[in-house]
Amino acid sequence: MDPVEAHRLIADARSAAQSRLESLRAQFDVIVAGSEWTTDDDRGKGSRSGVGRNPPAGGTV
């Protein structure tokens, strides 16, 4: 394999890897946007027990 062909193959592989990375990042962003993540700031506040900003519909907390 000559150097020009080797560089072309490397460039093609790099481009394919970049495209895949961008696709995975987009998928991750969608997953994160649809998830409820608890941060250290949320601990102890009952963020997952219904206490806080969004009480259960029709009920009391």
C-alpha positions in Angstrom: 0.0 0.0 0.0 1.4 3.3 -1.0 1.5 6.3 1.5 -1.3 8.2 -0.4 -3.6 5.2 -0.2 -2.8 4.8 3.5 -3.6 8.4 4.2 -6.9 8.1 2.3 -7.9 5.1 4.3 -7.0 6.8 7.6 -9.0 9.9 6.6 -12.0 7.7 5.6 -11.8 5.9 8.9 -11.5 9.1 10.9 -14.5 10.6 9.0 -16.6 7.4 9.7 -15.6 7.5 13.4 -16.6 11.2 13.7 -20.0 10.5 12.1 -20.6 7.7 14.5 -19.6 9.8 17.5 -21.9 12.6 16.5 -24.8 10.0 16.1 -24.1 8.6 19.5 -23.9 12.0 21.1 -27.3 12.9 19.6 -28.8 9.6 20.9 -27.3 10.3 24.4 -28.8 13.8 24.4 -32.3 12.4 23.6 -31.9 9.8 26.4 -30.8 12.4 28.9 -33.5 14.8 28.0 -36.1 12.2 28.6 -34.7 11.0 31.9 -35.0 12.2 35.5 -31.5 12.4 36.8 -30.9 12.9 40.5 -27.9 15.1 41.3 -26.2 15.5 44.6 -28.3 18.6 45.2 -31.5 16.6 44.9 -30.6 14.0 47.5 -32.6 14.2 50.7 -35.3 16.4 49.2 -37.5 13.6 48.1 -37.2 14.4 44.5 -38.2 10.9 43.5 -40.8 10.3 46.2 -43.3 12.9 44.8 -42.3 15.6 47.3 -41.4 18.9 45.7 -42.3 20.6 42.5 -44.6 18.0 41.0 -46.9 16.3 43.6 -49.1 13.4 42.4 -52.2 14.5 40.5 -55.2 14.7 42.8 -53.3 13.8 45.9 -51.4 15.4 48.7 -47.8 15.0 49.5 
